[in-house]
Amino acid sequence: MFETELTRTLNIRYPIFQAPMAGGPTTPDLVAAVSNAGALGNLGAGYLTPEQLRSTIHKIRELTDKPFGVNLFVPEQPEDSEEAVLQMMDHLSKYHVRYGIAQTPPSFESQEHFEEQVQVLREEKVPVFSFTFGIPAQEVIQAMKQQGTVVIGTATTVEEARQLDMAGVNAIVAQGYEAGGHRGTFLNNVSGSLIGTMALVPQIVDHVSVPVIASGGIMDGRGLLASLALGAGAVQMGTAFLASPESGAHEAYKQKLLSSNEDSTEITCAYSGKAARGIRTKFMNDMGQYSGTIPAYPVQNTLTREIRQAAAKANDPEYMSLWAGQGLRLVSEQSAETIVKQTIEQAISIHKSF
Ligand SMILES: Cc1cc2nc3c(=O)[nH]c(=O)nc-3n(C[C@H](O)[C@H](O)[C@H](O)COP(=O)(O)O)c2cc1C
């Protein structure tokens, strides 16, 4: 049931992707559990060093022989003035004091190792390579495809999807406004690229030649069936898996996910300098006063890293980033396998009822 061109290409049973979620949630346990359940587990590897990336891929392979994906961030060159960075460091100093963190100047040496990460993915011949925040060079896309890796890009508008299609990707994630985590927007500004999943998916489907994966606010079989009806070849679900036992999300974050509602999230640049949807926190509210002067990603991400880590250590979710989509009331603590199974069973039962 629900076999699509994409499930055949990827050799998976169900048209469900567990979203790659960088920063810890997508543990090898989660990725493997989802793949073993017949869907596609995806590792969010944007922040991993090449060594961490290789060893994590090995761990996933110890836990599953099914296909899985690895997701990277296409790097960007921020252009913030030194003055803006120093000013932000000054604004953030109160949080350093709060957690007793030493005020050492952060190192901005390349935190991203995109080329080396790509090299690892090529050597490891991962089944699926997905990316967000832009389009990698042609050599990267072609080299991956030539070795048999399925290449998937992320779009938040039809024009972005068209450019990905022209660049030769095998499939496109259509990331709607509801989605948790960072916006993949790379052409126009984010505020002009906030299209709801219901509107975005069929319009992208109509304008590209490759399968589309619907993403943003999809939490169960209802969302899966609706997405297939809109023309998607699969769905990508992030928030739905965040509170599962296999997810590496912090315990305080999981509790927040389970107690939050559809109106609990906001899109903010406060944590990383790039627009992302997360559960509203004191940190987001405090930083509202500096909006417009927040250094771009990845600079702000580096500037807030120690604060987020200290908050996590102190079990203080108000200063952690709590990325989540708008489907929050539907979050469950079920195992990853159960989430996949229930999603499919619900979609089948609704389909039968028509
Ligand atoms: C905690 C979290 C981290 C995320 N990290 C990534 C990432 O590393 N790469 C990526 O392409 N998308 C990332 N996303 C976005 C997802 O791919 C997807 O668009 C989103 O989860 C879909 O919306 P949903 O959370 O409502 O299911 C992240 C989402 C969340 C919630």
The ligand as an SDF file (V2000), in Angstrom:
LIG
                    3D

 31 33  0  0  0  0  0  0  0  0999 V2000
   14.8220   19.6990   15.6890 C   0  0  0  0  0  0  0  0  0  0  0  0
   14.8250   19.8790   14.1980 C   0  0  0  0  0  0  0  0  0  0  0  0
   16.0330   19.9020   13.5270 C   0  0  0  0  0  0  0  0  0  0  0  0
   16.0520   19.9910   12.1310 C   0  0  0  0  0  0  0  0  0  0  0  0
   17.2530   19.9250   11.4730 N   0  0  0  0  0  0  0  0  0  0  0  0
   17.2660   19.8300   10.1170 C   0  0  0  0  0  0  0  0  0  0  0  0
   18.4710   19.5400    9.4190 C   0  0  0  0  0  0  0  0  0  0  0  0
   19.5270   19.3580   10.0120 O   0  0  0  0  0  0  0  0  0  0  0  0
   18.4220   19.4630    8.0620 N   0  0  0  0  0  0  0  0  0  0  0  0
   17.2530   19.6230    7.3640 C   0  0  0  0  0  0  0  0  0  0  0  0
   17.2540   19.5260    6.1390 O   0  0  0  0  0  0  0  0  0  0  0  0
   16.0910   19.8960    7.9920 N   0  0  0  0  0  0  0  0  0  0  0  0
   16.0730   19.9850    9.3540 C   0  0  0  0  0  0  0  0  0  0  0  0
   14.8870   20.2150   10.0050 N   0  0  0  0  0  0  0  0  0  0  0  0
   13.6650   20.4320    9.2050 C   0  0  0  0  0  0  0  0  0  0  0  0
   13.0570   19.1090    8.7670 C   0  0  0  0  0  0  0  0  0  0  0  0
   13.7810   18.5650    7.7030 O   0  0  0  0  0  0  0  0  0  0  0  0
   11.5970   19.2620    8.3070 C   0  0  0  0  0  0  0  0  0  0  0  0
   11.5080   20.2610    7.3330 O   0  0  0  0  0  0  0  0  0  0  0  0
   10.6510   19.5880    9.4340 C   0  0  0  0  0  0  0  0  0  0  0  0
   10.9400   18.8320   10.5730 O   0  0  0  0  0  0  0  0  0  0  0  0
    9.2320   19.2940    8.9920 C   0  0  0  0  0  0  0  0  0  0  0  0
    8.3060   19.8380    9.8590 O   0  0  0  0  0  0  0  0  0  0  0  0
    7.7210   19.0750   11.1530 P   0  0  0  0  0  0  0  0  0  0  0  0
    8.7840   19.2430   12.1920 O   0  0  0  0  0  0  0  0  0  0  0  0
    6.4940   19.8150   11.4290 O   0  0  0  0  0  0  0  0  0  0  0  0
    7.5380   17.6360   10.7810 O   0  0  0  0  0  0  0  0  0  0  0  0
   14.8380   20.1380   11.4070 C   0  0  0  0  0  0  0  0  0  0  0  0
   13.6250   20.1330   12.0980 C   0  0  0  0  0  0  0  0  0  0  0  0
   13.6080   19.9880   13.4770 C   0  0  0  0  0  0  0  0  0  0  0  0
   12.2790   19.9620   14.1770 C   0  0  0  0  0  0  0  0  0  0  0  0
  1  2  1  0
  2  3  1  0
  2 30  2  0
  3  4  2  0
  4  5  1  0
  4 28  1  0
  5  6  2  0
  6  7  1  0
  6 13  1  0
  7  8  2  0
  7  9  1  0
  9 10  1  0
 10 11  2  0
 10 12  1  0
 12 13  2  0
 13 14  1  0
 14 15  1  0
 14 28  1  0
 15 16  1  0
 16 17  1  0
 16 18  1  0
 18 19  1  0
 18 20  1  0
 20 21  1  0
 20 22  1  0
 22 23  1  0
 23 24  1  0
 24 25  2  0
 24 26  1  0
 24 27  1  0
 28 29  2  0
 29 30  1  0
 30 31  1  0
M  END
$$$$
